[in-house]
Structure formats: C-alpha cells, structure tokens
C-alpha cells in the first residue's frame, strides 16, 4: 500500500436522530476506523475525540462500522464528524494511515 487516501466504496453518513434534533444536541468528534486490508471492511471504530454526547458517538461509530474500502487501499482511516442542531451533518474524512 502506498501513501494517500484509501478508496472508499461505501460510506453512509451517521444519522442525526430525531431525539438529538428535537433536543438541539450538537457535537463534533473524531472517529478512528481500523480496516481489514484483505477485505476493505471496517473491523473496529474508536472515538478518539468524543462529540460530548453518547447518542451522537454511538450514531457515528455504528455507521462507520458499515463503511467499506477497496481491499488493499487502507488499514486505518480517521474521520471528523460534526452534528449541528439545524439538521446538518458535516463529515470530513481527514486521513488514511497505511
């Protein structure tokens, strides 16, 4: 594997739940995903920086576990996610570490 971004093939965005929206719960966090290089499947997700809310953290980690990368292109990926009270979700893929 060479340096650069892994080839993402399935990357759904974490949902911003109706409860979080209704209660104006917001937060920004960083999730680190470990990827099986043979299959491209995410095998583990850790919030390296919490959003400050367990509901938002759980939404992010459960969604990132479903991400898929092209096999052999990435071993670890870090994504920042920002949940806003006005129904926006900003998701920035920051890095892929090989």
C-alpha positions as CSV (number, residue, x, y, z in Angstrom):
1,X,0.0,0.0,0.0
2,X,1.2,3.5,-0.8
3,X,0.5,6.7,1.0
4,X,-2.6,8.6,0.1
5,X,-6.3,8.2,0.7
6,X,-7.9,4.8,0.7
7,X,-10.5,4.2,-2.0
8,X,-13.9,4.4,-0.3
9,X,-16.6,2.3,-1.8
10,X,-19.5,2.6,0.7
11,X,-19.6,5.5,3.2
12,X,-23.0,6.2,4.6
13,X,-23.3,9.3,6.8
14,X,-24.2,8.9,10.5
15,X,-27.9,9.8,11.1
16,X,-28.8,12.8,13.2
17,X,-31.6,11.3,15.3
18,X,-34.9,13.0,15.8
19,X,-34.3,13.0,19.5
20,X,-31.0,14.8,19.1
21,X,-32.6,17.2,16.7
22,X,-35.5,17.9,19.0
23,X,-33.3,18.5,22.0
24,X,-30.7,20.6,20.0
25,X,-27.9,18.2,20.9
26,X,-24.8,19.0,18.9
27,X,-21.2,18.0,18.9
28,X,-18.0,17.4,17.0
29,X,-15.8,14.3,17.3
30,X,-13.1,12.3,15.6
31,X,-13.5,8.6,14.9
32,X,-10.7,6.2,14.0
33,X,-11.5,3.2,11.9
34,X,-9.4,0.1,11.7
35,X,-9.8,-1.6,8.3
36,X,-9.2,-5.3,7.3
37,X,-6.8,-4.7,4.3
38,X,-7.8,-8.1,2.7
39,X,-11.5,-7.2,2.5
40,X,-11.7,-3.4,3.0
41,X,-14.2,-3.9,5.8
42,X,-14.0,-1.8,8.9
43,X,-13.2,-4.1,11.9
44,X,-13.1,-1.5,14.7
45,X,-14.2,2.1,15.4
46,X,-13.0,4.2,18.3
47,X,-14.0,7.7,19.1
48,X,-10.6,9.3,19.7
49,X,-12.3,12.6,20.4
50,X,-15.9,12.3,21.7
51,X,-18.7,14.5,20.4
52,X,-19.6,15.1,24.1
53,X,-22.8,13.1,23.7
54,X,-23.1,9.3,23.9
55,X,-26.0,9.3,21.4
56,X,-24.0,11.1,18.8
57,X,-20.9,9.0,19.4
58,X,-23.0,5.8,19.0
59,X,-24.5,7.1,15.8
60,X,-21.1,7.8,14.4
61,X,-19.4,4.5,15.5
62,X,-22.3,2.2,14.4
63,X,-22.4,3.9,11.0
64,X,-18.6,3.8,10.4
65,X,-18.6,0.1,11.2
66,X,-20.6,-0.3,7.9
67,X,-18.0,1.6,5.8
68,X,-16.2,-0.3,3.1
69,X,-12.9,0.5,1.3
70,X,-11.4,-1.1,-1.7
71,X,-9.3,-4.1,-0.5
72,X,-5.6,-3.3,-0.1
73,X,-6.0,0.5,-0.1
74,X,-6.2,1.4,3.6
75,X,-5.5,0.0,7.0
76,X,-6.7,2.9,9.2
77,X,-8.9,5.9,8.5
78,X,-9.8,8.9,10.7
79,X,-12.9,10.9,10.2
80,X,-14.1,14.1,11.8
81,X,-17.9,14.5,12.2
82,X,-19.9,17.5,13.3
83,X,-23.6,17.3,14.2
84,X,-25.5,20.6,14.1
85,X,-28.9,21.4,15.6
86,X,-30.2,22.8,12.3
87,X,-30.3,19.3,10.6
88,X,-26.9,19.5,9.1
89,X,-24.2,16.9,9.4
90,X,-20.7,17.7,8.2
91,X,-18.5,14.7,7.7
92,X,-14.8,15.2,6.8
93,X,-12.6,12.3,6.0
94,X,-9.3,13.6,7.4
95,X,-6.6,10.9,6.8
96,X,-5.9,7.4,5.8
97,X,-2.9,5.8,7.5
98,X,-1.2,2.8,6.0
